[in-house]
Amino acid sequence: MRTLRQLLAAVGEPLVTVVAAPAGLDVPISGLAIVDPDDEPDEHSGGLVLIVGARGWDAVPLVRAAGAAGAAAVAVKDADACRAAAIEAGVALVAVPPDMRWERLESLAAGVLDAAESQGPDDLFALAQT
């Protein structure tokens, strides 16, 4: 299992930036979920939730719902509007550039999380260099 800090180091800036991290960056990330405004609430315990189909203020209810569902972090485009909601929900908020394709972020994050299951803890640096 990787932490948010390790995931961010492997994915790297400027692809994503942290807007808020009320529990710090060393929270464990146990999985990945993609959520849009039409999805029914689901459990996201310890996961990174990619909020697609909603930006800025429109994403605030989804940030709150992800936090209530146990997410460790959420990724949003136009994330600054969601900062207060993320802090209140106790979930880390990661900003995604408006021109980044969600498929790319999902692929990178999934690759890091999948590699964490098959590699030892000392292999993260090697993964980040790929």
N, C-alpha and C positions, 0 to 999 in steps of 0.2 A: 504494500500500500504506500502511496506517495502522499506527500503533504502539498498544500497549495503552493508553498514556496518552491518546492522541487518541480512541480508542474509548470509554474511560471518561468523558472530558469530554463527548462527544456523547450518550452514553446517560444519564450523570449519576447522582448519588446522590439519593435513597436507594434507587434501583433496584438498584444493585450497590455493593459495597464491597470493597476489596482486603484480603485476609487475609495474603497472603504474595506477595512478588515477588523471588525470589532473584536474578534477572538484571536487576532494575529494571523500570521502567514503559515504557522506550523500546524494548522488544522489538517487532519487526514482527509484525503479525497478517495472515496471508495468506489466511485462509478461516475457515469456520465449519462445525462438525460437531455432530451430536446423537448421543449415545451412551447406551445403556442397558445394564444388566447382562447381557442376553442376546446382545449384539452380539459378533461375532468381532473380534479385534484388527485394526486398520486403521492406515494411515499418516495422521498428522495434522500433517505438517511445517509448523510456524509457525502453526498454526491455533488458534482459540478453540474449545474443546470444551465443549458444554453437557452435563453429566451428569444425565440424567433417570432416574427410577425407582430412585434410590438416594440416601440422605441420610446425613450424619454418617459414622459408622464403616463403614457399608455401602458408602460411596462410595470409601473409601481404596484398594481394589484398582484401581478405575477411574481414580483420579487417578494412581496409579503407572503403569498401562498407558498412559495418555494421554501422560505424560511420556516414557516409553520410546519411544512412537511419534512423538515430535518435537513435540508440542503446545507452543505458547508459553504458553497459559493455559487453565485449566479453570474452569468456573462450577458451583457446587454449592450446594444448600440445606443448612443446618446445617453450614457449611463448617469451623468451628473444629476439629472432630475430624480434619480432613484436612490441617491445617497442616504437621505434621512430614513427612508423606508428600510434600506438594507441594515443600517445601524440598529434601528428599532427591532428588526427581525433577527438580529444577531448573525447575519449571513454576510460573507465577504462579497463585495461587488467588483466585478472586473469589467472594464470598458473595452469594447470591441470597436475598431475603426469602422465607419460607415461603409467603406468600400470593400471590406473583407467579406469573402464568401463564408457562410456558416459551415458549408461542407469542408472547407479547408481547416477551420478551427476544430471542428468535430474530429476530423481525421488526425490532426496533430495531437489533440488531447487524448483521443482513444489510443493512439500509438504509444504515448507515454504511459498511460495507465495499463495497457496490455503488457508493455515491456516490464513494468514493475512486477508483474506476476511471474515473469520468466527469468528475470535477472536479479542478481544480488544487489544489496544496497550500494556497493562500491561502483556499480556499472552506470550510475546516473550521469556522471560526467561524460562518459563515452557516448551515452544516448544524446546528451545535450549538444555534442559536437557533430551529430549527423545532420 
